[in-house]
Structures are given as structure tokens and as C-alpha cells.
């Protein structure tokens, strides 16, 4: 009788351990999958913002040389803006509840608002002094917002990696 009881308890304990191990493994996989999604969303937004800024500064250089923005370039600017918006929204959905959402929003808008600066005409390769000042301020703001998002993203990913390492039972490797 005692042997049967021990066998039953052993079987139950084995089942409980297997269930716990499976849940821990599933949780670790979910955390790792989420971290990869955040990484992909961050990289996507940083890339989209950078491409938008690059396009903007190429147009500014062209305008300084007296050549207007072409309809094709304007269309490209709108496509790039859409890309920034899509990737910003993706980060907001994936990283909700983290500082990355607000920083992503700031980086996206800092880049998009560059195109809101009215350039006017250029003379000797420069715009009016107030326009040049506004362009420099916008460039610094967009660069700083981009850097802040990248640094916060790195810190967030490092922190989530470290928190996984502190729970060896949840490691899947």
C-alpha cells in the first residue's frame, strides 16, 4: 500500500514538474519573441526616420542650389512619411507601456516636422538667416530625438535580456 502511494505521489510530482517546466519554457519563448518584435520595431522606426531625414536634407541641398523639388521627390517624401507613421505605430503597439512609445513618437515627429519649415528662395546657396536657424534647430532636434530613441531602445533591450538571465529556470537555451 505504501509503495503504491509513493508511486502515485511520484507520478503526480513528475506531472507537476513537467507542467511547470513547460509553462516556464513557454513564458521564456514569449518573452524572447516579444523582445525580438521590439527590436524589429525599433530598427524599423530608426531606419524609417533616418531615410526620411536623408531625403529631406537632399531636397534642402537641391533647393539651396536653386532647383525645386520635383513631383517625384514630393511623392517619395509622402511615401517615406507613411513609412515613418507605420513603423511608429508598430512600435507603439508592441512596446505599449514603455518609454519607447513616447520616444518613438518624438523621433517620428521631429523628422516629419523638418518638412514643415518653409524654405523660401535661396541666395548664394543659403536661405534667409531665420530659415537657416530653423533648419539647424530642426536638424538638432531630429538628431537628438533619434539618438534618444536608439539609446533608450538599447537600454530597454539590455534590461530585458538581463532580467531573463536572472531567471535560469526560464532559459530555453
C-alpha positions as CSV (number, residue, x, y, z in Angstrom):
1,X,0.0,0.0,0.0
2,X,2.8,2.4,0.9
3,X,4.6,1.5,-2.3
4,X,1.5,2.3,-4.3
5,X,1.1,5.6,-2.5
6,X,4.7,6.6,-3.2
7,X,4.3,5.6,-6.8
8,X,1.2,7.8,-7.2
9,X,2.8,10.7,-5.5
10,X,5.9,10.3,-7.7
11,X,3.7,10.3,-10.8
12,X,1.8,13.4,-9.7
13,X,5.1,15.2,-8.8
14,X,6.5,14.3,-12.2
15,X,3.4,15.6,-13.9
16,X,3.6,18.8,-11.9
17,X,7.2,19.3,-12.7
18,X,6.6,18.7,-16.4
19,X,3.8,21.2,-16.4
20,X,5.9,23.8,-14.6
21,X,8.8,23.2,-17.0
22,X,6.5,23.6,-20.0
23,X,5.0,26.8,-18.7
24,X,8.4,28.2,-17.9
25,X,9.7,27.3,-21.3
26,X,6.6,28.8,-23.0
27,X,7.0,32.0,-21.0
28,X,10.6,32.3,-21.8
29,X,9.8,31.8,-25.5
30,X,7.1,34.5,-25.3
31,X,9.5,37.0,-23.7
32,X,12.2,36.3,-26.3
33,X,9.7,36.6,-29.1
34,X,8.4,39.9,-27.7
35,X,12.0,41.2,-27.3
36,X,12.6,40.3,-31.0
37,X,9.5,42.1,-32.0
38,X,10.5,45.2,-30.1
39,X,14.0,45.0,-31.6
40,X,12.5,44.8,-35.1
41,X,10.1,47.6,-34.5
42,X,12.9,49.8,-33.1
43,X,15.2,49.1,-36.0
44,X,12.3,49.7,-38.4
45,X,11.4,53.1,-36.9
46,X,15.0,54.2,-36.6
47,X,15.6,53.3,-40.3
48,X,12.4,55.0,-41.5
49,X,13.2,58.2,-39.6
50,X,16.7,58.2,-40.9
51,X,15.6,57.7,-44.5
52,X,13.0,60.5,-44.1
53,X,15.7,62.9,-42.8
54,X,18.1,61.9,-45.5
55,X,15.5,62.6,-48.2
56,X,14.7,66.0,-46.6
57,X,18.3,67.1,-46.5
58,X,18.9,66.1,-50.1
59,X,15.9,68.2,-51.1
60,X,17.3,71.1,-48.9
61,X,20.6,70.8,-50.7
62,X,18.9,70.8,-54.1
63,X,16.8,73.8,-53.2
64,X,19.9,75.7,-52.0
65,X,21.3,75.1,-55.5
66,X,18.2,76.7,-57.0
67,X,16.5,73.5,-58.1
68,X,12.9,73.0,-57.0
69,X,11.5,69.8,-55.5
70,X,10.2,67.6,-58.3
71,X,6.7,65.9,-58.2
72,X,8.5,62.6,-57.9
73,X,10.5,63.8,-54.9
74,X,7.4,65.1,-53.3
75,X,5.7,61.7,-53.8
76,X,8.8,59.9,-52.4
77,X,8.6,62.3,-49.3
78,X,5.0,61.2,-48.7
79,X,5.8,57.5,-49.1
80,X,8.7,57.9,-46.6
81,X,6.4,59.8,-44.2
82,X,3.9,56.9,-44.4
83,X,6.7,54.5,-43.7
84,X,7.6,56.6,-40.6
85,X,4.0,56.5,-39.5
86,X,3.6,52.8,-40.0
87,X,6.7,51.9,-38.1
88,X,5.9,54.4,-35.3
89,X,2.5,52.8,-34.9
90,X,4.0,49.3,-34.9
91,X,6.4,50.2,-32.1
92,X,3.6,51.8,-30.1
93,X,1.5,48.6,-30.4
94,X,4.4,46.3,-29.5
95,X,6.1,48.3,-26.8
96,X,3.0,49.8,-25.1
97,X,3.6,50.8,-21.5
98,X,7.3,51.6,-22.1
99,X,9.1,54.9,-22.6
100,X,9.9,53.7,-26.1
101,X,6.5,54.7,-27.3
102,X,6.9,58.4,-26.4
103,X,10.5,58.5,-27.6
104,X,9.4,56.9,-30.9
105,X,6.6,59.4,-31.3
106,X,9.1,62.2,-30.6
107,X,11.7,60.9,-33.1
108,X,9.0,60.4,-35.8
109,X,7.5,63.9,-35.4
110,X,10.9,65.6,-35.1
111,X,11.8,64.2,-38.6
112,X,8.4,64.8,-40.2
113,X,8.3,68.4,-38.9
114,X,11.5,69.2,-40.8
115,X,9.4,69.4,-44.0
116,X,7.1,72.0,-42.3
117,X,9.9,74.5,-42.4
118,X,9.1,77.0,-45.2
119,X,12.3,77.3,-47.2
120,X,11.6,80.2,-49.5
121,X,14.2,81.1,-52.1
122,X,18.0,80.6,-51.7
123,X,20.7,83.1,-52.5
124,X,24.3,82.1,-52.9
125,X,23.5,78.6,-51.6
126,X,21.8,79.8,-48.4
127,X,18.2,80.5,-47.3
128,X,17.2,83.5,-45.3
129,X,19.1,83.6,-41.9
130,X,15.9,82.8,-39.9
131,X,15.3,79.8,-42.2
132,X,18.9,78.6,-41.8
133,X,18.5,78.9,-38.0
134,X,15.2,77.0,-38.1
135,X,16.8,74.3,-40.2
136,X,19.7,73.9,-37.8
137,X,17.3,73.8,-34.8
138,X,15.2,71.2,-36.6
139,X,18.2,69.1,-37.6
140,X,19.5,69.1,-34.0
141,X,16.0,68.3,-32.6
142,X,15.5,65.4,-35.0
143,X,19.1,64.1,-34.5
144,X,18.7,64.3,-30.7
145,X,15.3,62.5,-30.8
146,X,16.7,59.8,-33.0
147,X,19.7,59.3,-30.6
148,X,17.4,59.3,-27.5
149,X,15.2,56.6,-29.1
150,X,18.3,54.5,-30.1
151,X,19.8,54.8,-26.6
152,X,16.6,54.0,-24.8
153,X,15.9,51.1,-27.1
154,X,19.4,49.7,-26.3
155,X,18.9,50.1,-22.6
156,X,15.4,48.5,-22.7
157,X,16.7,45.5,-24.7
158,X,19.7,45.1,-22.4
159,X,17.4,45.3,-19.3
160,X,15.0,42.7,-20.7
161,X,17.9,40.4,-21.5
162,X,19.4,40.8,-18.1
163,X,16.0,40.1,-16.4
164,X,15.8,36.9,-18.4
165,X,19.3,35.9,-17.3
166,X,18.3,36.3,-13.6
167,X,15.7,33.5,-14.0
168,X,17.8,30.5,-15.1
169,X,14.7,28.2,-14.8
170,X,13.1,30.2,-17.7
171,X,16.1,29.9,-20.0
172,X,15.4,28.0,-23.2
173,X,19.0,27.6,-24.3
